[in-house]
Amino acid sequence: MIIGPYVPFFDINDVVLHVNVKAGEMHREWTKCGLISNFIASYVTLSCHSEKSILNSLSVILNELIENAVKYYFTNSDDTINILVSRKGDDVFLKVKNRTNAANYEILQEAARDLIDPDKANDKYFEKLRNIVPNQNSSGIGLLMIISFFKVQMSFQLQNIEGTELYDASVQVKIDIKELNQ
């Protein structure tokens, strides 16, 4: 199932960077999410010669995507989180894919419908801030924040793994570098 304006990464030449990390390891050592985010953002920024100021914004966006994948991965330590980065002109595409269970799939599917509409996402973000519930793991506030603050396009690909109750969940963000730099 695809929710939003999902762009497939068909051509391997479009992929600038592909990183796989062990989900269980990232979950045990949460600070690695930031480390990976900073590395990838630095790597991408090197190819954006006139847009060096996007480094911190890219890192924040990546960190939210990676932390979300770590939070909702299926608790099998052999599972990996796949991070793909592609660049076409002024657009950077980030895709973070993890494996999850049916309960997390339902949460993501429900949240995804609000997240693909930037106008709804902005209102939802401020509503969540006003009504924040301590220790709530499924608020979606991180994803709402990157849409509201960075004006990105978000989309989702959710796919059942045949013969199981597991799902591959991909969250993709399209970032206009010029817009990010403003």
C-alpha positions as CSV (number, residue, x, y, z in Angstrom):
1,M,0.0,0.0,0.0
2,I,1.3,3.4,-1.0
3,I,0.1,6.5,0.9
4,G,1.2,9.9,-0.5
5,P,3.4,10.9,-3.5
6,Y,5.9,8.0,-3.2
7,V,8.8,7.9,-5.7
8,P,10.3,4.4,-6.2
9,F,14.1,4.1,-6.2
10,F,14.2,2.0,-9.3
11,D,17.5,3.1,-10.8
12,I,20.4,2.3,-8.6
13,N,22.2,5.3,-10.2
14,D,19.8,7.5,-8.4
15,V,20.9,6.2,-5.0
16,V,23.7,8.4,-3.7
17,L,24.1,6.5,-0.4
18,H,22.7,3.3,1.0
19,V,23.3,2.5,4.7
20,N,22.0,-0.6,6.6
21,V,22.1,-0.6,10.4
22,K,21.1,-3.3,12.9
23,A,17.8,-2.2,14.5
24,G,18.5,-3.9,17.8
25,E,21.9,-2.2,18.2
26,M,20.5,1.2,17.4
27,H,17.7,0.6,20.0
28,R,20.2,-0.3,22.7
29,E,22.5,2.6,21.9
30,W,20.0,5.4,21.0
31,T,22.8,8.0,20.4
32,K,23.8,6.1,17.3
33,C,20.7,7.5,15.6
34,G,22.2,11.0,15.8
35,L,25.6,9.8,14.8
36,I,24.3,8.1,11.6
37,S,22.0,11.1,10.9
38,N,25.0,13.5,11.2
39,F,27.2,11.3,8.9
40,I,24.6,11.1,6.2
41,A,23.7,14.8,6.3
42,S,27.4,15.7,6.1
43,Y,27.8,13.3,3.1
44,V,24.8,14.8,1.3
45,T,25.9,18.4,2.1
46,L,29.3,17.8,0.5
47,S,27.5,17.5,-2.9
48,C,25.5,20.7,-2.3
49,H,28.3,23.2,-2.8
50,S,26.2,26.3,-2.6
51,E,23.9,25.0,0.1
52,K,26.1,24.1,3.1
53,S,23.6,25.6,5.5
54,I,21.3,22.7,5.0
55,L,23.5,20.3,7.1
56,N,21.7,20.8,10.5
57,S,18.2,20.6,8.9
58,L,19.0,17.4,7.0
59,S,20.5,15.9,10.2
60,V,17.3,16.7,12.2
61,I,15.1,15.3,9.5
62,L,17.1,12.1,9.2
63,N,17.3,11.7,13.0
64,E,13.5,11.8,13.3
65,L,13.1,9.2,10.5
66,I,15.7,6.9,11.9
67,E,14.5,7.2,15.5
68,N,10.9,6.4,14.3
69,A,12.2,3.3,12.5
70,V,14.1,2.2,15.5
71,K,11.1,2.8,17.8
72,Y,8.8,0.7,15.7
73,Y,11.0,-2.1,14.4
74,F,10.0,-5.7,15.0
75,T,12.0,-6.8,18.0
76,N,14.3,-9.2,16.2
77,S,17.9,-8.1,16.6
78,D,18.8,-9.4,13.1
79,D,16.4,-6.9,11.5
80,T,18.1,-4.0,9.7
81,I,17.0,-0.5,9.1
82,N,17.7,0.6,5.5
83,I,18.5,4.2,4.8
84,L,18.6,5.3,1.1
85,V,19.5,8.8,-0.1
86,S,19.0,10.1,-3.6
87,R,19.4,13.4,-5.2
88,K,17.8,14.8,-8.4
89,G,18.5,18.4,-9.1
90,D,17.4,20.5,-6.2
91,D,15.5,17.6,-4.6
92,V,16.9,15.2,-2.0
93,F,14.9,12.0,-1.3
94,L,15.4,10.1,2.0
95,K,13.9,6.7,2.5
96,V,14.0,4.8,5.8
97,K,12.7,1.3,5.8
98,N,12.2,-1.1,8.7
99,R,10.3,-4.3,9.5
100,T,7.5,-4.0,11.9
101,N,4.6,-6.0,13.3
102,A,0.8,-5.8,12.7
103,A,0.1,-3.5,15.7
104,N,2.8,-1.0,14.6
105,Y,1.6,-1.3,11.0
106,E,-1.9,-0.2,12.1
107,I,-0.5,2.8,14.0
108,L,1.6,3.9,11.1
109,Q,-1.2,3.4,8.5
110,E,-3.5,5.6,10.6
111,A,-0.9,8.3,11.1
112,A,0.2,8.3,7.5
113,R,-3.0,9.7,6.2
114,D,-2.6,12.9,8.3
115,L,1.1,13.1,7.6
116,I,0.8,13.3,3.8
117,D,-1.2,16.6,3.9
118,P,1.1,19.4,5.0
119,D,-1.8,21.7,6.0
120,K,-3.3,19.0,8.2
121,A,0.1,18.1,9.5
122,N,0.8,21.6,10.7
123,D,-2.5,21.8,12.6
124,K,-2.0,18.3,14.0
125,Y,1.5,19.3,15.2
126,F,0.3,22.2,17.2
127,E,-2.7,20.2,18.5
128,K,-0.3,17.4,19.7
129,L,1.9,20.0,21.4
130,R,-1.1,21.4,23.3
131,N,-2.3,18.0,24.3
132,I,0.9,16.1,24.8
133,V,0.6,12.9,26.8
134,P,3.7,11.9,28.9
135,N,5.3,8.5,27.8
136,Q,3.1,8.2,24.7
137,N,5.1,6.3,22.1
138,S,2.8,6.7,19.2
139,S,2.2,10.5,19.1
140,G,3.9,11.0,15.7
141,I,5.1,14.4,16.8
142,G,8.5,14.0,15.4
143,L,7.2,13.3,11.9
144,L,4.7,16.1,12.2
145,M,7.6,18.4,13.3
146,I,9.7,17.8,10.2
147,I,6.7,18.4,7.9
148,S,5.7,21.6,9.7
149,F,9.2,23.1,10.1
150,F,11.0,21.9,7.0
151,K,8.1,21.9,4.5
152,V,9.0,18.4,3.2
153,Q,6.7,16.0,1.3
154,M,6.2,12.7,3.1
155,S,4.9,9.4,1.8
156,F,4.8,5.8,2.9
157,Q,5.0,2.3,1.4
158,L,3.6,-0.4,3.7
159,Q,3.9,-4.0,2.5
160,N,2.9,-7.3,4.1
161,I,5.7,-9.9,4.0
162,E,3.8,-12.9,2.5
163,G,3.0,-15.7,4.9
164,T,3.7,-13.6,8.0
165,E,2.2,-11.0,10.2
166,L,5.2,-8.7,9.6
167,Y,5.4,-5.7,7.3
168,D,8.0,-3.7,5.6
169,A,7.4,0.0,6.4
170,S,9.1,2.7,4.3
171,V,8.9,6.4,5.0
172,Q,10.1,8.6,2.3
173,V,10.7,12.3,2.5
174,K,11.3,14.6,-0.5
175,I,13.2,17.8,0.4
176,D,13.6,20.8,-1.9
177,I,17.1,22.0,-1.0
178,K,16.3,25.6,-2.0
179,E,13.2,25.6,0.3
180,L,15.2,24.1,3.1
181,N,17.8,26.7,2.8
182,Q,15.3,29.6,3.4
